[in-house]
Amino acid sequence: MAYTMYPDPLNDTTVYETLFKSSHFIQLIIDPDDGAILDANMAAQKFYQYTRDELTGMTIFTINAMPRKQVEKQIQNVRQCRCNHFNSRHILKNNETREVEICSGPIEFRSRTVLYAIIHDITATKQAQKTLQKSEATIKAMIDATNSLVYLVDTKGKIINLNKSGANLFGMTPEQMTGKNFKSFLKQNDISRLTLLTDKVIQTGKALNYRKQINKKHYDVQLHPVSDDSGKITQICVFVNDISEIKKSERLLAAIETAGGICHEMNQPLQ
C-alpha cells in the first residue's frame, strides 16, 4: 500500500508551518486507531471554536455528528485507500452543526500511519441546494396545477420543466422532453418564429404572445421572461392555451354581425 510521504515536523519545521499550521484550509491529523485528533491547524481552531489543546484532547467522534459506526467505517475506508472524499456533519463548540466536505488520506508521520484531513465548510452550498429543490418543487406543483400547457426553458431553448398537458401536445411524457431542446419538437417555420420572439423577450424583458394553429386547433402562446436575483433573464416560461372555442365564438359573432348588417341594408329600401 502506497502512502503519501509528508515530512516529519520535527525535522522540517518550515514545511510543516507552511503546509499545515499556516494554511487557510481547515486541517486535522487523526489517529486511525482510536480517532484521536493529533493536531489541528489555526484554521481548524477558528472553525471549531476550540483551542489547539482542546482539540488535541478530543477524538474525531466528539466533533462528528454522524453515528460512531459510520465514522469508524469512513476511517477504515480512508485508511485502506478505498475512499478519500466524502461528506459529513461536524459540531462546533457552540453546538452548531455544519455540513462539511472532507478530503482525507493516510500518510506516514513520524514512522506511523495517520490520517491527514482537509475540511471544507459546505453548509451554505447545501442550504442553497435545499432551497432550490423546494423552489423547483413549488414551481412543478404550480405548473401541474394550471390548465395551461406550460414549458419552462432556458435562453438556449433547453426544456427545464413542463407539465403533462404540455407533453401530451407532442404525444410524449414530461420525462421524454425534459432536458431536450424545445426547438427539436417544432417545424422549421415555427423555430424561426419562436427564436425571433424569444430574442425579443430577452432584449426587452417584456412578455409577448401570438396565436398558432396546430392540428385544426387554435392556441394562444405567451412568452414570459424569468430573471435571476441579479435581474438577468435566464429562462422563458411559455404558456399555451387552447382558444379553439373562442375562435368559434369569434366567427359566430362575426357571422351574426354580418347578417345583422345585411338585414339592415335590406330594411332600408322597405322603409
ABEGO torsion letter per residue (X at the ends): XBBBBBBBAAABAAAAAAAAAABABBBBBBBAAAGBBABBBAAAAAAAGBBAAAAAABBAAAABABBAAAAAAAAAAAAAGABABBBBBBBBAAGBBBBBBBBBBBBBBGGBBBBBBBBBBAAAAAAAAAAAAAAAAAAAAAAAABABBBBBBBAAGBBABBBAAAAAAAGBBAAAABGBBAAAABBAAAAAAAAAAAAAAAAAGBBBBBBBBBGGBBBBBBBBBBBBAAGBBABBBBBBBBAAAAAAAAAAAAAAAAAAAAAAAAAAAAX
